Amino acid sequence: MTKPLKLAVAGVGNNISALLQGIYFYRQLIQEQGESSLPGIRRLRIGGLGVADVEYVAAYDVHPNKLGEDLRDGALASPNNYPRLAVELPPQGVRIEQGLTEDGAVSRSAIVKSMVDSGAEVLLYSLPTSLQWAASEYANAALEAGVAFVNCTPERVARSGQLMQAFEDAGLPLVGDDLASHLGTSVVHRALLALLQERGLTLESSYQLNFGGNEDFRNLRDRGESKRESKLNALAQAGIPVGAVEVIPSAGYIPHLRDNKVAILNVEGRGWADTPVSLDLKLKVQDSSNAAGVIIDLIRIAAICRRLGQPGFPLAAAAVLKSPAHGHGQLTAWMIEEAEQELDRLASKA
Ligand code: NAD
């Protein structure tokens, strides 16, 4: 049996509430009906790790409602507003510790020591978008602690040549940047634009507007620039002329939407004889389930690569990232699938 992966988390927000509760949801389902088919899972096993094989060993936050609480209680505390799933959720036996702050009140070495003592294999970085200083500081803490790093945010970590080199030199995986959510606006938008291209129509203009009622949308309303750039990266991978596309990461924070995200997509094009076509689409999703549905793959990839001694950026992660380390460039779905299978082969021999 594959050992569960030991996870440390920085930022106990909605993503972590969705991940933690979801893992108990699947644990219960596996007990009841086995593992052969699970709803909402992209890959049942990665390198032998199942979706329920996660053990939380450390957690960091700065919010007074969360500090000092057991991870379970912190994940359910306001302002988090991911719904409470109908599953039993025991305390995790992990106290949420004071995270790093920009004024340096907590030293990086304290976080490094805490991670080393916890036996963490992976640090999942899940802070509000736009805190580049924090993303770099937590990545350096992971590096010093000998822990793999997964960046959920659009801040430049895996795309920083310097950090990538340092992780490679230390023999550690570095996974990022920015989640491409399970059925997120980016993947749906990209598929529509690629379809237009494949059918030989001309793209005239397109936009995506995103609305939601969680903290992420509140933050992105005022600090969305790095997310906008990352969302355009996600679209560029299909060779789409992104100059014709406008993306608004948070067109509005609407509290009563809570953790639901609503996206409005519009595509205007020209077809046969230069006549117009117009397409409007509305997508509504549970925003943080959409994140957890890919975080579960990224943390398993990071843990397996660390165990196998495969440093740097794992190609297998590229399918579920908006801004992967070396860009989407010439990456094809086939190359990524090959990388995923190779990871499984290596893990089965280890
Ligand atoms: P959130 O705002 O609910 O949670 C962020 C948490 O980080 C909060 O608990 C906050 O107190 C904590 N925090 C703030 N500063 C901190 C510090 N210095 N140290 C430790 N903790 C600190 O956000 P979320 O919805 O969980 O999203 C997390 C990140 O994931 C965001 O940057 C978001 O843009 C990104 N993301 C989300 C999705 C999605 O589908 N929901 C997709 C892609 C990327």
Residues whose N, C-alpha, C, O or C-beta is under 5 A from the ligand:
A	BS01	NAD	A10 G11 V12 G13 N14 N15 I16 Y60 D61 V62 H63 G99 L100 T101 S126 L127 P128 T129 A134 C152 T153 L179 S181 E215 D216 D287 S288 N290 A291
